[in-house]
């Protein structure tokens, strides 16, 4: 390619970019009008499609009927908001689908969920990190989640009946 062809290509490219830059605001306005006119999926539907992030610390299974399971999990403190907790409840329901009675203690600290139980001298340490509770009873058809939006607030600050 000689110098003349290179200058022509650069000039043509620059002209195209100027035209695109001039038309872009009009296109964006048209797109936003179309988006506002058409019904969109609720935000919750999109959010629910992502798996909820949590770590299992401990699992305790009852050896007598009904065979209930208590699970101690941890999740990031930023997840203690309504939509995230609903998604977590659905994820737990799915992940423990074979359990008839499920109790999940939700903490905001991985170490505490893995190493402490709400008994004796460990109770105070455990309770500081305890932020929520999920209960599922498939026998009675009951399901709810309750949580606090911040450490120090009541555990049942937000309670959501799911079933």
N, C-alpha and C positions, 0 to 999 in steps of 0.2 A: 504494500500500500504506500503510495507516495504522499508527499506533504499536502498536496491539494485535496486528495481524497480524505485525509485525516481531518483537515479543517472543515470540510463539508459535513463529515459525520459528527464532529463535535458540535457544530452549529445546529444541525438537525436535532441532536439529542437535547441541547439546551432549549431549543424552541419547544420540543415536546414536553419537557419538564415545566416550562413556564405555563403552557396550556393546561397541564394537569393541575398545577398549583392554583390556577385561576378557577378551575371547575370543581375542585375538591370540596370547598365549603358548601356549594350548592348540592353536591351529591350527598354529603353528610347530613344536611338538613332534610333531604328527601328520605334518606334511610331512617332518620329518627322519626319522621312523620309516619312512615310505613310501620315502624315498630310500635309506635303509640296506637295506631289504628287497629293493628292485629292483636288478638288476645295472646298473652304470653303465658308460659307455664309458671305456676307459683314458685317462688324462690325455694320453698320448702321441698318441693318435688326434686329440684336439681340437687339440693343439699343432701337429701336422703339417699341419693344414689351412691355417694361416696361412703366407704366403710368408716365406721367410727374408730378413733384411735384410743386404745386403752391397753394396759398391761396387767396380766393376772399375777397377783402376788402370792396368794394362798387359796386353796380350795379345801373345804371341810365338808365331808359327806356324813350324814346321819346314818347310823347302822340299823335303825328301827323304822318301821312304817309309820307315816308316809316318808319315803326316802327323800328328805329335803337336802338341798345343797346350798352352802353358804360360800360365796366367793368374795375375796378381797381384791379389788382392782384399784389401779391408779390411772389418772388421766391428767392432762395438762390443765392448770388452773383457768386458762382462757376458754376452755370448753364448758364452763359452768354457766351456760346461757340456755334459754328455753329450747331453741331449735336443735342445738347440739345434744342436749340431754334427751330429747325425744328420739333423735337418731341413735344415741347410745342405747337407749332402752330397746329399740327395735333390733339393734345389732346383738345385744345380749339375748334377747328372745330367740333370735335365729341361731346364735352360736351355742346356746344351751337348749336346743330344741327337744332333747330327749328327757329333760328334767321336768318332773311334775310340779315341784315346789322349788323355787329359786329365790334366794335372798342375796343381793349383791351390795356389799358395803363399798361405797365409792370414795376414794381418797385422792388428794392432790399431790401425794408424795410417794414415789416408787419404793423407796427404802422402807418406809413405814408400812406400806401395803404388804411387803414381802417378809418383814421381820417382827411385826408387833400384832398382838391381838387385844381386843377390848376387855382385858381381865387384869385384876390385881394392880401391880405397880406399872404395868404397860398402858393402862387405860388413859391416863393423862396424855401421854405421847400420841397414842392412837387417835384420841378425840380431837387433838389439834389439827390433824391432817384429814379428818373425816368431814366430807362435804356433801355426801348424798347417800341415798338408799334406793335401791330398785327391788321391788317385790313382784313376783309372778307366781300365781297359784292356778295352774291349769285345771285342777280338780274343781275349784270353785268359780273359775272364770274371772279371776281378779288380777289386775295388773296396774301398777302405778310406779312413778318415780318422784322422789322429792329431793331437793338439794338447796344449798345456800349459794348465793351468787358471789359471796366473799367469805374468807375465813373469819370466824367470830360471829357471823350471823346465824340465826337459828337454822338447824338442819332442814326443817320443813318450811323454810321461807317461801319456796315455790313447790307446789305439789300438783302433779299432773296425773289424772286418772286416764289410763290408756285403754282399759277394757272394762 
